[in-house]
Amino acid sequence: MNAELAADAGAILGEGPWWDASASLLYWVDIRGLRLHIFDPSLGEDRAVALAMRPGAVVGRARGGLLMAMEDGLAFVDPSSGSRKTIVDPEADLPGNRFNDGKCDPLGRFWAGTMDDAEQAFSGSLYRLDLDLSWKRMIEGVGISNGLAWSPDGRTMYYIDTRARRVDAFDFDLAEGSISGRRIAFEVPASMGFPDGMTIDEEGMLWVALWEGWGLGRWDPRTGCLLERVRVPVARTTSCCFGGERLDRLYVTTASVGLDSEGLASQPQAGGLFTLECGVRGLPSTPFAG
């Protein structure tokens, strides 16, 4: 399967796509470009909103507006203006860290992780923001906190620390929002790049974006078997999510960061938003319920 360009956005570090089913819009971010992107597939138009701080992830909020993981903490954001109201900065004492990827669990709690911006120390953590806006650190000692997904039955959480080059699985207590029984679901071979963001389909298979891997892979997390590959004409594929009226269209973000003039010439669509129909439906994106 090959992905096609949906928006030639020229993002520096595109990340964190989230599908708003109520509005039929795709939200995503450019971390290094300090931009929130809003893609309207009915028009084929992508609009960028300037932000004051680097974003890491975006989800909708059931009460309206957006919840975003930002460079300096978690915040409610107005998508029309980019104005924000900070909720909490759990790592104010770690100025070298920033928030990266994040997603809501099936009950609408927001999970977001951090990383050392220099990508040297294992100083990152994964946090859970509850509906009353209280928060809890769930995992420590993380290199680059990245992709999150929950199984269709809500009993398993999948998580990526990119520097570990693998996808881990946890037993997930949906009512409590607790995790236990950490184990390796599968490892990503060095020849395929680094696992970055991911999503899950209705069959319980994981779609993982591959940094320096020129695309994505679809894995069965129960067996660890690689089932399919998706080709993207950009080396640094960063994340993906399902969207469209039937949730049967996969959207893929990419990055141009670090490419020299030769690299940019050979990858003119780097930083673009891509899409494909992959023959399977995804699960609905959950908004923050608090």
C-alpha positions in Angstrom: 0.0 0.0 0.0 1.1 3.5 -0.8 0.1 6.7 0.9 -0.9 9.8 -1.1 -0.3 13.5 -0.2 -3.4 15.1 1.3 -1.8 18.5 2.3 1.7 19.8 1.3 2.0 21.5 4.7 5.8 21.7 4.9 5.8 20.9 8.6 9.1 20.7 10.4 8.0 18.1 12.8 4.4 17.0 12.1 2.9 14.9 14.8 -0.2 13.9 16.8 -3.1 13.6 14.4 -6.6 13.4 16.0 -9.9 13.0 14.1 -12.9 15.1 15.2 -15.9 13.0 14.0 -18.4 15.7 15.0 -16.9 18.3 12.7 -15.2 15.9 10.2 -11.8 17.7 10.8 -8.3 16.4 11.4 -6.2 18.2 14.0 -2.5 17.7 14.1 0.6 19.7 15.2 4.0 20.9 14.0 6.2 20.7 17.1 9.1 22.6 15.8 7.0 25.0 13.7 4.9 26.0 16.7 1.7 25.3 14.8 -1.7 23.7 15.3 -3.0 22.4 11.9 -6.6 21.8 11.1 -7.3 19.8 7.9 -10.7 19.8 6.2 -10.8 16.8 3.9 -14.0 17.9 2.2 -12.2 21.0 0.9 -8.7 19.6 0.8 -7.6 22.6 2.9 -5.1 22.7 5.7 -5.2 25.8 8.1 -2.3 26.5 10.5 -2.7 28.4 13.8 0.4 29.9 15.4 1.1 28.9 19.0 3.3 30.5 21.6 4.9 27.3 22.8 5.8 24.0 21.1 2.9 21.6 21.0 3.3 17.8 21.4 -0.2 16.4 21.0 -3.8 17.6 20.6 -7.2 16.1 21.3 -10.7 17.5 21.4 -12.5 18.4 24.5 -16.1 17.1 25.0 -17.1 20.6 26.4 -15.6 22.3 23.4 -12.2 23.5 22.4 -9.0 21.5 22.6 -6.7 19.9 25.1 -3.0 20.0 24.2 0.2 18.7 25.6 2.6 21.7 25.2 6.2 22.4 25.8 5.5 23.7 29.3 2.6 21.5 30.4 -1.0 20.6 29.6 -3.4 23.3 28.5 -6.9 24.0 27.1 -6.5 25.8 23.7 -8.9 27.8 21.6 -8.4 26.4 18.0 -9.5 29.7 16.4 -7.0 31.9 18.1 -4.4 29.6 19.7 -4.9 31.2 23.1 -4.5 28.8 26.0 -5.2 28.2 29.7 -2.5 26.1 31.4 -3.8 23.3 33.6 -0.6 21.9 35.0 3.1 21.6 34.4 4.3 18.5 36.2 7.9 18.9 35.1 8.5 22.6 35.9 11.7 21.4 37.6 13.0 19.8 34.4 13.5 22.6 31.9 15.3 20.3 29.5 12.2 18.1 29.1 9.1 18.8 26.9 5.8 17.0 26.3 5.5 14.8 23.3 2.7 12.4 22.2 -0.6 12.0 24.0 -4.1 10.5 23.6 -7.3 9.8 25.5 -8.2 6.4 26.9 -11.8 5.0 26.2 -13.2 6.9 29.2 -11.8 10.2 28.1 -8.8 10.5 30.5 -5.8 12.2 28.8 -2.4 10.3 28.7 0.6 12.3 27.6 4.4 11.7 27.9 7.5 13.7 28.1 11.1 13.4 26.8 14.5 15.0 27.1 14.5 17.5 24.2 18.2 16.8 23.6 17.3 13.1 23.3 20.1 12.1 25.7 18.7 11.4 29.2 16.0 8.9 30.1 14.2 11.7 32.1 10.8 11.4 30.5 7.6 10.1 32.1 4.0 9.2 31.1 1.2 11.0 32.9 -2.5 10.6 33.2 -4.8 13.6 33.5 -8.1 12.7 35.1 -11.5 14.3 34.5 -11.2 16.5 37.6 -7.9 17.8 36.2 -5.8 16.0 38.8 -2.8 14.1 37.4 -0.6 11.2 38.2 2.7 10.0 36.9 2.3 6.4 35.5 5.7 5.5 34.1 9.2 6.9 34.7 12.6 6.6 33.1 11.4 7.1 29.6 13.6 8.0 26.6 11.1 9.4 24.1 7.5 8.9 25.2 5.5 8.3 22.1 2.6 6.3 20.6 -0.4 5.1 22.7 -3.4 2.9 21.9 -6.0 0.8 23.6 -7.4 -2.5 22.5 -11.0 -2.6 21.2 -12.2 -4.2 24.5 -10.3 -1.6 26.6 -8.4 -4.2 28.5 -4.9 -3.6 27.1 -2.9 -0.4 26.7 -0.1 -0.3 24.2 2.8 2.2 24.6 6.0 3.2 22.7 9.2 4.5 24.1 10.9 5.2 20.8 14.4 4.7 22.2 13.6 1.2 23.3 12.6 0.4 19.7 9.6 -1.7 20.8 5.9 -1.6 21.6 4.9 -2.6 25.1 1.6 -3.9 26.4 0.0 -3.4 29.8 -3.1 -4.8 31.4 -5.5 -1.9 31.7 -8.2 -1.4 34.3 -10.7 0.8 32.5 -12.6 1.8 35.5 -9.5 2.8 37.6 -7.3 3.9 34.7 -4.5 1.8 36.2 -1.8 -0.3 34.3 0.0 -3.4 35.3 1.8 -6.4 33.8 4.1 -4.6 31.5 5.5 -6.8 28.7 6.9 -6.6 25.2 4.3 -6.9 22.5 6.9 -6.8 19.7 10.2 -5.2 18.8 10.8 -3.2 15.7 13.9 -4.3 13.7 16.6 -1.6 13.2 16.2 -2.0 9.5 12.7 -0.6 9.8 13.6 2.5 11.7 12.2 3.6 15.0 8.6 3.2 16.2 7.0 6.6 16.6 3.2 7.3 16.9 0.6 4.6 16.4 -3.1 3.8 16.2 -5.2 0.7 16.4 -7.9 -0.7 14.1 -11.2 -2.5 14.9 -9.5 -5.8 14.5 -7.0 -5.0 17.2 -4.0 -4.6 14.9 -1.5 -1.8 15.5 -0.4 0.7 12.8 3.0 2.1 13.8 4.7 5.1 12.1 8.4 4.4 11.5 10.9 7.2 11.9 13.6 6.7 9.2 11.5 3.8 8.0 9.8 5.4 5.0 6.3 4.4 6.1 4.3 2.4 8.5 3.8 -1.2 9.6 0.7 -3.1 10.7 1.4 -5.5 13.5 -0.6 -8.1 15.3 0.3 -7.3 19.0 -0.8 -10.7 20.2 1.6 -12.6 18.0 4.2 -9.9 17.2 3.8 -10.6 13.5 4.2 -7.9 10.9 1.2 -8.1 8.7 1.6 -5.2 6.2 3.8 -2.3 5.2 2.7 1.1 4.0 5.0 3.1 1.8 5.3 6.9 2.4 7.7 9.0 0.2 9.2 10.5 3.3 11.8 8.9 5.6 10.6 10.4 8.8 7.1 9.2 9.3 5.8 10.3 12.7 2.2 9.3 13.5 -1.1 8.2 12.2 -4.8 8.0 13.0 -8.1 6.8 11.4 -10.6 9.3 10.1 -13.3 9.9 7.5 -17.0 9.2 7.7 -16.5 5.5 8.1 -13.2 5.7 9.9 -11.6 3.8 7.0 -9.1 6.4 6.0 -5.7 6.5 7.6 -4.0 9.9 8.0 -0.2 10.0 8.4 2.0 12.9 9.6 5.7 13.3 8.6 8.7 15.5 9.3 11.3 17.5 7.4 13.5 18.2 10.5 17.2 17.5 10.0 17.1 17.1 6.3 19.8 18.9 4.4 19.3 20.5 1.0 20.0 17.2 -0.7 17.5 15.4 1.5 14.8 18.0 0.9 15.4 17.7 -2.8 14.9 14.0 -2.7 11.9 14.2 -0.4 10.0 17.3 -1.6 6.8 16.2 0.3 8.6 15.9 3.7 6.5 17.5 6.4 3.3 16.8 4.5 0.1 15.1 5.6 -0.6 11.8 3.8 -3.7 9.6 3.5 -4.7 6.2 2.3 -7.6 3.8 2.3 -6.3 0.6 4.0 -9.3 -1.7 3.9 -10.0 -1.8 7.6 -11.8 0.6 9.9 -10.3 2.3 13.0 -11.7 3.0 16.4 -13.2 6.5 17.1 -10.9 9.1 18.6 -12.0 9.8 22.2 -12.1 13.5 23.3 -11.1 14.6 26.8 -14.2 14.2 29.0 -13.1 16.6 31.8 
